[in-house]
């Protein structure tokens, strides 16, 4: 279907698709087994400019936005969601800096993120703080020109591979949710180390680590968005990043279907091709329809967001202001509901399609030497990270009720 993409967006699709076919596909089975991310693949992403597709040219990027990032993530995830993840997670880690960073902070970190010289990661989750962001225990105490950071973060994607980490910490325990702040911590800081490497069900090619902070001195100038504003920055970040998870989910669903239909065309049962059975044909039709609906939802939301975000970014660079300040001038409402809808619908679709594909392929679908079972394992995380789908439903319902209340 023609979604009206411009030349740059079409080029991003073709570029990511080519890399996925030539580089990811030969690596995906081995990397899934070893749970390692090949350095040469990251270099391939750097050469292609994929880390900067969503950042402005003034900061070393390609000049695109969330649409370009979503398209790249979708095409890469269509072959392997784990190997695709560094492009998405670096975007997530850098998003708070783009939205709420000072001009100096943008200039300090984002050109290196755009070029892929430095990868970013987002560090929010803790042992007792997942969906409840206010339950974090990691603390940052102000001492002169530094914050002293103590605590740990769990389940951090692109863990050891990243270079800068946007870390949520409690700077004022007495203020509860308004006592949480965001700090950028650079790899190599004294007292910053890596703990357990997680053994995961899916996206295994992207190593996930525990981060450990033992009295790490973080310069006060690394505070993003102001002290006590961390939770607001996190929520705003998720508004803009969740369509990326939705795009990843769409890619997984498309990839599962890509592997399943050719197999079913060649598989014979009772003397005829399996796809000739009406029940199977109807199942394929339902899956394809849900996938296309998910694609349309992601593209529509990403384009609508970019219509506000891209001009705000360009104005902030020109005026040497914060992007959030420029957004407030043109944004009529937050994208929380729409972003949650995209993540909810597409992740549910990915899981449903992947599971159906395993079933349709029969015994071979359950085997590790056939790629379908990997899509099912990879799909599950899209229902969990950046807010579980229970949280997405809460967000959607709360926004819906508020909308109807304002009409009464």
Secondary structure as UniProt FT lines:
FT   HELIX           7..19
FT   HELIX           20..24
FT   HELIX           25..34
FT   HELIX           39..48
FT   HELIX           50..52
FT   TURN            53..54
FT   HELIX           57..59
FT   HELIX           66..77
FT   TURN            78..79
FT   HELIX           81..100
FT   HELIX           103..105
FT   HELIX           106..110
FT   HELIX           111..115
FT   STRAND          120..123
FT   TURN            127..128
FT   HELIX           133..135
FT   STRAND          139..143
FT   TURN            144..145
FT   STRAND          146..157
FT   TURN            158..161
FT   STRAND          164..170
FT   HELIX           173..179
FT   STRAND          180..186
FT   TURN            187..188
FT   TURN            190..191
FT   STRAND          192..197
FT   TURN            204..205
FT   STRAND          208..219
FT   HELIX           220..222
FT   STRAND          223..224
FT   TURN            227..228
FT   HELIX           230..266
FT   STRAND          268..269
FT   TURN            270..271
FT   STRAND          272..273
FT   HELIX           274..276
FT   HELIX           278..319
FT   HELIX           323..330
FT   HELIX           336..361
FT   HELIX           362..366
FT   TURN            368..369
FT   HELIX           372..381
FT   TURN            382..386
FT   HELIX           389..407
//
